[in-house]
Amino acid sequence: MTFPLPTAFAIRQVAIQPPLVLAPMAGVTDSAFRGLIKRLGGVGLIVTEFVSVEGLTRGNLKTHKMMKFAAAERPIAIQFFGVDPGRMADAAEIAQEAGADLVDVNCGCPAKKVVGRGAGSSLLRDLPHLATILRAMRRRITIPLTIKIRTGWDDNSIVAVEAGKLAEDCGVEAIAIHGRTRMQGYSGWANWDIIAQVKRAVSIPVIGCGDVRQPADALRRFRETGVDGVMIGRGAMANPWIFRQTADALRGAAPYRPTLQDKRDVLLEYFALMLDECPTETAAMGKVKQLCAQFTKGLPGGAAFRARIFHAQTRMELTDRIADYFTRMGEREAAGELLPEPEEAALEALPDDACHPAACA
Ligand SMILES: Cc1cc2nc3c(=O)[nH]c(=O)nc-3n(C[C@H](O)[C@H](O)[C@H](O)COP(=O)(O)O)c2cc1C
């Protein structure tokens, strides 16, 4: 069966148009990155990196800062991880008061630090406790509550359908599924058949996630599974225009092709934002180096560029090296050499504990 391509969906009163969602990525999708993605266009919903309810409800300032967002990012979901129903409900209320459009519960993080405390994907091993958390949160807020899960803990305990139905019973109004188990980490491929099973089993919107790296991947998943939305994570780091390109493709238009100048400008804009946001220049440079590494995968000279970027010691050196790389690429392009698009590049598998250690604190 082939499903029609959607142009939008809604989570109660919150319109998600186009039906494309920026995945939460700890250490990556901070307010600056989210703002940049939003400005490039095509994203219908943004989710914050996961926020610790322990930190938030104990008044940790760094955690409070992680919850901050700009009005331009809306509609936005604030994602929480935790295990204590009371604290989860308190955090949900804080998010609602801060103006969030949605509150999301992380039931997918594989990091040992998180699952060791019974949070993240550990919640999939104790569905009655998950239900207690969801009911407590549901009672406390009036805005929609959503969850993001993996398919299960391991291949012997695939619970996505059961968790989806249970969430719906608890008043959850949308469910995002990353089609891997906790034990899989980021290895292999996301199982979209399980995502399709959940879509068939529940009546709330289902957002599929996993390995969407090009607009064609998203279109295929919409057609094959009938999901309401597609969520993109690592693909957005390699190609922040992927939402705009996919939105173009969903309406039958030719996907936007960013120029080399667009790419250079985005990296330099991100660097300027990071210098404002980060406590130190070194921290800002670290963030930019991380994005540069993803951004230039598959581009000619990308490996040499990444090495040069990695060794840059000062803000000036880093800026010059970024500008220099794109100038040289421009010369190659002008000379008629074909440059592959970054989304055509193979993305490296991420380590098992891909959550950013700082954010897991
Ligand atoms: C660096 C990194 C950090 C992540 N942090 C979170 C997080 O905070 N919350 C969450 O629900 N998922 C998190 N994820 C999982 C992504 O949201 C997404 O489900 C996963 O990367 C699969 O989608 P993709 O193939 O499009 O990247 C993270 C993934 C990565 C790569």
The ligand as a Gaussian input file, in Angstrom:
#p B3LYP/6-31G(d) Opt

LIG

0 1
 C       24.355000      13.528000      19.255000
 C       22.974000      13.003000      19.461000
 C       22.250000      13.381000      20.572000
 C       20.948000      12.906000      20.772000
 N       20.229000      13.359000      21.829000
 C       18.933000      12.991000      21.952000
 C       18.109000      13.573000      22.964000
 O       18.529000      14.439000      23.742000
 N       16.824000      13.141000      23.047000
 C       16.301000      12.197000      22.201000
 O       15.120000      11.835000      22.320000
 N       17.056000      11.656000      21.225000
 C       18.344000      12.056000      21.069000
 N       19.068000      11.561000      20.045000
 C       18.436000      10.640000      19.068000
 C       17.875000      11.427000      17.871000
 O       16.826000      12.288000      18.275000
 C       17.349000      10.481000      16.774000
 O       16.297000       9.722000      17.290000
 C       18.430000       9.557000      16.241000
 O       19.627000      10.259000      15.978000
 C       17.972000       8.832000      14.954000
 O       17.627000       9.758000      13.983000
 P       18.654000      10.142000      12.775000
 O       19.043000       8.884000      12.095000
 O       17.852000      11.075000      11.897000
 O       19.828000      10.809000      13.403000
 C       20.376000      12.004000      19.838000
 C       21.115000      11.625000      18.725000
 C       22.384000      12.105000      18.519000
 C       23.121000      11.697000      17.285000

